Amino acid sequence: MALSNKFLVLIVLLLALFQFSIATDYIVGDTEGWTSMNTVVDYDGSISATSGVDYKDWVSIKSFHVGDTIEFQYENIFDNVKQVTEEAFNQCNPTSPIATYTTGSDKIVLEKAEHYYFLSGFPGHCQAGQKLDILVKPAASSSDNTAGNIESNPMASSPSDNTASSATTPNTATVPMMVVAEAF
């Protein structure tokens, strides 16, 4: 009886400690990448076409957690990425960045639960909407991931965005380990 009680306690402890932390890789802008919005204005002042990514819409269907990675993909001769303060973000001011990225394929690990602010440092791009405000939440665990919940299931695509599933893929699973050495 004592042996089965010890075994039961051990199993309960292991189950309590055994949580998956799932990190996700996001490509900013999905298939279009990091690009400025282009708007065609007709002679009468009406807008006839737009292209590019609305980053407010893009981020609104994502749920970012500590450990996730965002990747900015762009033509580095035409663009860059600057991580800035909230004030610089609101003013589209790239002159004193926290960090500058220029490779055209910049991967950034979201290491803290906080707001991250990014914008293009090329003239006119930020004013045209090429800026990104990401709120990062504490690390997600397997208990947070429920089927059908787009907030916690980045593989799910929304009805209005069929590219979400192809651009967000689970990356790694971190499993805390505990070694118990006891003779039964």
Salt bridges, closest charged atoms under 4 A:
ASP30 OD2 - LYS62 NZ 3.68
ASP79 OD1 - HIS125 ND1 3.48
ASP133 OD1 - HIS115 ND1 2.66
GLU151 OE1 - LYS137 NZ 3.25
GLU182 OE2 - LYS6 NZ 3.57
